[in-house]
Amino acid sequence: MTSTRKAQKPPPGIAFIDDYEHDDGTTTLGIASRLGITPGTYRKWRMAGKGPQTFDLGKRVAARIETVDAWVRSLEQAAVDSVDHSMRPAEPRLTRQHRVPAQRQRAA
């Protein structure tokens, strides 16, 4: 006999690591999905002290959705702030059609 116990539903504004599928077919995205990674990767990050701040809610790891979104925004802001706009623009790449064959270069 197998147990078909339904997974615990997250409270409003809270996300667990994994996604939660509601009875009406809608899905509440979990922490991992919001970050674009697998739940296993998030668990590794959490053990290493990376990622958004989480807390235990019963036997589940949970985070406020605003906390996850704010953590992503902080990464985005850090990436934008670290860009050096004084750099020279990249040189255009030469495609095959623009290259002069080696034989022509020697003759010229």
TIRO-2110 file (N, C-alpha, C; in Angstrom, 1 decimal):
// TIRO-2110
0.8, -1.2, 0.0, N, 1, A
0.0, 0.0, 0.0, CA, 1, A
0.9, 1.2, 0.0, C, 1, A
0.7, 2.1, -1.0, N, 2, A
1.5, 3.4, -1.1, CA, 2, A
0.7, 4.6, -0.5, C, 2, A
1.4, 5.5, 0.0, N, 3, A
0.8, 6.7, 0.5, CA, 3, A
0.6, 7.7, -0.6, C, 3, A
-0.5, 8.3, -0.7, N, 4, A
-0.7, 9.4, -1.7, CA, 4, A
-1.0, 10.7, -1.1, C, 4, A
-0.2, 11.0, 0.0, N, 5, A
-0.5, 12.2, 0.7, CA, 5, A
-0.1, 13.4, -0.1, C, 5, A
-0.9, 14.4, -0.1, N, 6, A
-0.7, 15.6, -0.9, CA, 6, A
0.4, 16.5, -0.3, C, 6, A
1.3, 17.1, -1.1, N, 7, A
2.3, 18.0, -0.6, CA, 7, A
1.7, 19.2, 0.1, C, 7, A
2.4, 19.7, 1.1, N, 8, A
1.9, 20.8, 1.9, CA, 8, A
1.9, 22.1, 1.0, C, 8, A
0.8, 22.8, 1.1, N, 9, A
0.6, 24.0, 0.3, CA, 9, A
1.3, 25.2, 1.0, C, 9, A
2.1, 26.0, 0.2, N, 10, A
2.7, 27.1, 0.9, CA, 10, A
1.7, 28.2, 1.2, C, 10, A
2.0, 28.9, 2.3, N, 11, A
1.1, 30.0, 2.7, CA, 11, A
1.2, 31.1, 1.6, C, 11, A
0.3, 32.1, 1.6, N, 12, A
0.4, 33.2, 0.6, CA, 12, A
1.7, 34.0, 0.8, C, 12, A
2.4, 34.3, -0.3, N, 13, A
3.6, 35.1, -0.2, CA, 13, A
4.8, 34.3, 0.2, C, 13, A
4.7, 33.0, 0.3, N, 14, A
5.8, 32.1, 0.7, CA, 14, A
6.0, 31.1, -0.4, C, 14, A
7.3, 30.7, -0.6, N, 15, A
7.6, 29.7, -1.6, CA, 15, A
8.5, 28.7, -1.0, C, 15, A
8.3, 27.4, -1.3, N, 16, A
9.1, 26.3, -0.9, CA, 16, A
10.2, 26.1, -2.0, C, 16, A
11.1, 25.2, -1.8, N, 17, A
12.2, 25.0, -2.8, CA, 17, A
11.6, 24.5, -4.1, C, 17, A
10.6, 23.5, -4.0, N, 18, A
10.0, 22.9, -5.2, CA, 18, A
8.7, 23.7, -5.5, C, 18, A
8.3, 23.5, -6.8, N, 19, A
7.1, 24.1, -7.3, CA, 19, A
5.9, 23.4, -6.6, C, 19, A
4.8, 24.1, -6.5, N, 20, A
3.6, 23.5, -5.9, CA, 20, A
2.4, 23.6, -6.9, C, 20, A
1.8, 22.4, -7.3, N, 21, A
0.7, 22.4, -8.2, CA, 21, A
-0.6, 22.4, -7.4, C, 21, A
-1.4, 23.4, -7.7, N, 22, A
-2.7, 23.5, -7.0, CA, 22, A
-3.7, 22.6, -7.7, C, 22, A
-4.9, 22.3, -7.0, N, 23, A
-5.9, 21.5, -7.6, CA, 23, A
-6.5, 22.0, -8.9, C, 23, A
-6.5, 23.3, -9.0, N, 24, A
-7.1, 24.0, -10.2, CA, 24, A
-6.1, 24.0, -11.4, C, 24, A
-5.0, 23.4, -11.3, N, 25, A
-4.0, 23.3, -12.4, CA, 25, A
-3.0, 24.4, -12.4, C, 25, A
-3.1, 25.4, -11.5, N, 26, A
-2.1, 26.5, -11.5, CA, 26, A
-0.9, 26.0, -10.6, C, 26, A
0.2, 26.7, -10.8, N, 27, A
1.4, 26.3, -10.1, CA, 27, A
2.0, 27.5, -9.4, C, 27, A
2.4, 27.3, -8.2, N, 28, A
3.1, 28.4, -7.4, CA, 28, A
4.6, 28.0, -7.6, C, 28, A
5.4, 28.9, -8.3, N, 29, A
6.8, 28.6, -8.5, CA, 29, A
7.5, 28.5, -7.2, C, 29, A
8.4, 27.6, -7.1, N, 30, A
9.3, 27.4, -5.9, CA, 30, A
10.5, 28.3, -6.0, C, 30, A
11.3, 28.3, -5.0, N, 31, A
12.5, 29.1, -5.0, CA, 31, A
13.4, 28.8, -6.1, C, 31, A
13.6, 27.5, -6.4, N, 32, A
14.6, 27.0, -7.4, CA, 32, A
14.1, 27.5, -8.8, C, 32, A
12.8, 27.4, -9.1, N, 33, A
12.3, 27.8, -10.4, CA, 33, A
12.4, 29.3, -10.5, C, 33, A
12.2, 30.1, -9.5, N, 34, A
12.3, 31.5, -9.6, CA, 34, A
13.7, 31.9, -9.9, C, 34, A
14.7, 31.1, -9.4, N, 35, A
16.1, 31.4, -9.7, CA, 35, A
16.6, 30.8, -11.0, C, 35, A
15.8, 30.0, -11.6, N, 36, A
16.2, 29.3, -12.9, CA, 36, A
17.2, 28.2, -12.7, C, 36, A
17.1, 27.5, -11.5, N, 37, A
18.0, 26.4, -11.3, CA, 37, A
17.2, 25.2, -10.8, C, 37, A
17.8, 24.1, -10.6, N, 38, A
17.1, 22.9, -10.2, CA, 38, A
17.0, 22.9, -8.6, C, 38, A
16.0, 22.2, -8.1, N, 39, A
16.0, 22.2, -6.6, CA, 39, A
17.2, 21.6, -6.0, C, 39, A
17.9, 20.6, -6.6, N, 40, A
19.1, 20.1, -6.1, CA, 40, A
20.2, 21.1, -6.0, C, 40, A
20.3, 21.9, -7.1, N, 41, A
21.3, 23.0, -7.1, CA, 41, A
21.1, 24.0, -6.0, C, 41, A
19.8, 24.3, -5.8, N, 42, A
19.5, 25.3, -4.7, CA, 42, A
19.8, 24.7, -3.3, C, 42, A
19.6, 23.4, -3.1, N, 43, A
19.9, 22.8, -1.9, CA, 43, A
21.4, 22.8, -1.6, C, 43, A
22.2, 22.6, -2.7, N, 44, A
23.7, 22.8, -2.5, CA, 44, A
24.1, 24.2, -2.2, C, 44, A
23.4, 25.2, -2.9, N, 45, A
23.7, 26.6, -2.6, CA, 45, A
23.4, 26.9, -1.1, C, 45, A
22.3, 26.4, -0.7, N, 46, A
21.9, 26.7, 0.7, CA, 46, A
22.9, 26.1, 1.7, C, 46, A
23.4, 24.9, 1.5, N, 47, A
24.4, 24.3, 2.4, CA, 47, A
25.7, 25.1, 2.3, C, 47, A
26.0, 25.8, 1.2, N, 48, A
27.2, 26.6, 1.1, CA, 48, A
27.0, 28.0, 1.5, C, 48, A
25.7, 28.3, 2.0, N, 49, A
25.4, 29.7, 2.4, CA, 49, A
25.2, 30.7, 1.3, C, 49, A
24.9, 30.2, 0.1, N, 50, A
24.5, 31.1, -1.0, CA, 50, A
23.0, 31.2, -1.2, C, 50, A
22.6, 32.2, -1.9, N, 51, A
21.2, 32.3, -2.3, CA, 51, A
20.5, 33.2, -1.3, C, 51, A
19.2, 33.4, -1.6, N, 52, A
18.3, 34.2, -0.7, CA, 52, A
18.1, 33.6, 0.7, C, 52, A
17.8, 34.5, 1.6, N, 53, A
17.6, 34.0, 3.0, CA, 53, A
16.4, 33.1, 3.1, C, 53, A
16.5, 32.0, 3.7, N, 54, A
15.4, 31.1, 3.9, CA, 54, A
15.2, 30.8, 5.4, C, 54, A
14.1, 30.1, 5.7, N, 55, A
13.8, 29.7, 7.0, CA, 55, A
13.0, 28.4, 7.0, C, 55, A
13.0, 27.7, 8.1, N, 56, A
12.2, 26.4, 8.2, CA, 56, A
10.8, 26.7, 8.5, C, 56, A
9.9, 26.1, 7.8, N, 57, A
8.5, 26.2, 8.0, CA, 57, A
8.0, 24.8, 8.2, C, 57, A
7.9, 24.3, 9.5, N, 58, A
7.7, 22.9, 9.7, CA, 58, A
8.9, 22.1, 9.2, C, 58, A
8.6, 21.2, 8.4, N, 59, A
9.7, 20.4, 7.8, CA, 59, A
10.2, 20.9, 6.5, C, 59, A
9.7, 22.0, 6.0, N, 60, A
10.0, 22.5, 4.7, CA, 60, A
10.9, 23.7, 4.8, C, 60, A
11.7, 23.9, 3.8, N, 61, A
12.5, 25.1, 3.7, CA, 61, A
11.7, 26.1, 2.9, C, 61, A
11.6, 27.3, 3.4, N, 62, A
10.7, 28.3, 2.8, CA, 62, A
11.4, 29.7, 2.7, C, 62, A
10.9, 30.5, 1.8, N, 63, A
11.4, 31.9, 1.7, CA, 63, A
10.2, 32.8, 1.3, C, 63, A
10.3, 34.0, 1.7, N, 64, A
9.3, 35.0, 1.2, CA, 64, A
9.6, 35.3, -0.2, C, 64, A
8.6, 35.3, -1.0, N, 65, A
8.7, 35.6, -2.4, CA, 65, A
9.4, 36.9, -2.7, C, 65, A
9.1, 37.9, -1.8, N, 66, A
9.7, 39.3, -2.0, CA, 66, A
11.2, 39.2, -1.7, C, 66, A
11.6, 38.3, -0.8, N, 67, A
13.0, 38.1, -0.4, CA, 67, A
13.8, 37.5, -1.6, C, 67, A
13.2, 36.5, -2.3, N, 68, A
13.8, 35.9, -3.4, CA, 68, A
13.9, 36.9, -4.6, C, 68, A
12.9, 37.7, -4.8, N, 69, A
12.9, 38.7, -5.9, CA, 69, A
13.9, 39.8, -5.6, C, 69, A
14.0, 40.2, -4.3, N, 70, A
15.0, 41.2, -3.9, CA, 70, A
16.4, 40.7, -4.1, C, 70, A
16.6, 39.5, -3.8, N, 71, A
18.0, 38.9, -4.0, CA, 71, A
18.4, 38.9, -5.5, C, 71, A
17.4, 38.5, -6.3, N, 72, A
17.7, 38.5, -7.8, CA, 72, A
18.0, 40.0, -8.2, C, 72, A
17.2, 40.9, -7.8, N, 73, A
17.4, 42.3, -8.1, CA, 73, A
18.8, 42.8, -7.7, C, 73, A
19.2, 42.4, -6.5, N, 74, A
20.5, 42.8, -6.0, CA, 74, A
21.7, 42.2, -6.9, C, 74, A
21.5, 41.0, -7.4, N, 75, A
22.5, 40.5, -8.3, CA, 75, A
22.5, 41.3, -9.6, C, 75, A
21.3, 41.6, -10.1, N, 76, A
21.2, 42.4, -11.3, CA, 76, A
21.9, 43.7, -11.1, C, 76, A
21.6, 44.4, -10.0, N, 77, A
22.2, 45.7, -9.8, CA, 77, A
23.7, 45.6, -9.6, C, 77, A
24.2, 44.6, -9.0, N, 78, A
25.6, 44.4, -8.9, CA, 78, A
26.3, 44.2, -10.2, C, 78, A
25.6, 43.5, -11.1, N, 79, A
26.1, 43.3, -12.5, CA, 79, A
26.2, 44.6, -13.3, C, 79, A
25.1, 45.4, -13.1, N, 80, A
25.0, 46.7, -13.8, CA, 80, A
26.1, 47.6, -13.3, C, 80, A
26.2, 47.7, -12.0, N, 81, A
27.2, 48.6, -11.4, CA, 81, A
28.6, 48.3, -11.7, C, 81, A
28.9, 47.0, -12.0, N, 82, A
30.3, 46.6, -12.3, CA, 82, A
30.7, 46.8, -13.7, C, 82, A
29.8, 47.2, -14.6, N, 83, A
30.1, 47.5, -16.0, CA, 83, A
31.0, 48.7, -16.1, C, 83, A
32.1, 48.6, -16.8, N, 84, A
32.9, 49.8, -17.0, CA, 84, A
32.6, 50.4, -18.4, C, 84, A
31.8, 51.5, -18.4, N, 85, A
31.4, 52.1, -19.7, CA, 85, A
32.5, 52.9, -20.4, C, 85, A
33.6, 53.0, -19.8, N, 86, A
34.7, 53.7, -20.4, CA, 86, A
35.5, 52.8, -21.4, C, 86, A
35.2, 51.6, -21.4, N, 87, A
35.9, 50.7, -22.3, CA, 87, A
35.7, 51.0, -23.7, C, 87, A
36.6, 50.6, -24.5, N, 88, A
36.5, 50.8, -26.0, CA, 88, A
35.6, 49.7, -26.5, C, 88, A
34.7, 50.1, -27.5, N, 89, A
33.8, 49.1, -28.0, CA, 89, A
34.6, 47.9, -28.7, C, 89, A
34.0, 46.8, -28.7, N, 90, A
34.7, 45.6, -29.4, CA, 90, A
34.9, 45.9, -30.8, C, 90, A
36.0, 45.3, -31.4, N, 91, A
36.2, 45.4, -32.8, CA, 91, A
35.3, 44.5, -33.5, C, 91, A
34.8, 44.9, -34.7, N, 92, A
34.0, 44.0, -35.5, CA, 92, A
34.8, 42.7, -35.9, C, 92, A
34.1, 41.6, -35.9, N, 93, A
34.8, 40.4, -36.3, CA, 93, A
34.8, 40.3, -37.8, C, 93, A
35.9, 39.8, -38.4, N, 94, A
35.9, 39.6, -39.8, CA, 94, A
35.3, 38.2, -40.1, C, 94, A
34.4, 38.2, -41.0, N, 95, A
33.8, 36.9, -41.4, CA, 95, A
34.6, 36.4, -42.6, C, 95, A
34.3, 35.2, -43.0, N, 96, A
35.0, 34.5, -44.0, CA, 96, A
35.0, 35.3, -45.3, C, 96, A
33.9, 36.0, -45.6, N, 97, A
33.8, 36.7, -46.9, CA, 97, A
34.6, 38.0, -46.9, C, 97, A
35.0, 38.5, -45.7, N, 98, A
35.8, 39.7, -45.6, CA, 98, A
37.3, 39.4, -45.6, C, 98, A
37.7, 38.2, -45.3, N, 99, A
39.1, 37.8, -45.3, CA, 99, A
39.7, 37.7, -46.7, C, 99, A
40.9, 38.2, -46.8, N, 100, A
41.6, 38.1, -48.0, CA, 100, A
42.4, 36.8, -48.0, C, 100, A
42.3, 36.0, -49.0, N, 101, A
43.0, 34.7, -49.1, CA, 101, A
44.5, 35.0, -48.9, C, 101, A
45.2, 34.1, -48.3, N, 102, A
46.7, 34.2, -48.1, CA, 102, A
47.5, 34.4, -49.4, C, 102, A
47.1, 33.8, -50.5, N, 103, A
47.9, 33.9, -51.7, CA, 103, A
47.8, 35.3, -52.3, C, 103, A
46.6, 36.0, -52.1, N, 104, A
46.4, 37.3, -52.6, CA, 104, A
47.3, 38.3, -51.8, C, 104, A
47.4, 38.1, -50.5, N, 105, A
48.2, 38.9, -49.6, CA, 105, A
49.6, 38.9, -50.0, C, 105, A
50.2, 37.8, -50.4, N, 106, A
51.6, 37.7, -50.7, CA, 106, A
51.9, 38.3, -52.1, C, 106, A
50.9, 38.2, -53.0, N, 107, A
51.1, 38.8, -54.3, CA, 107, A
51.1, 40.3, -54.3, C, 107, A
50.4, 40.9, -53.4, N, 108, A
50.2, 42.3, -53.3, CA, 108, A
51.4, 43.0, -52.8, C, 108, A
END
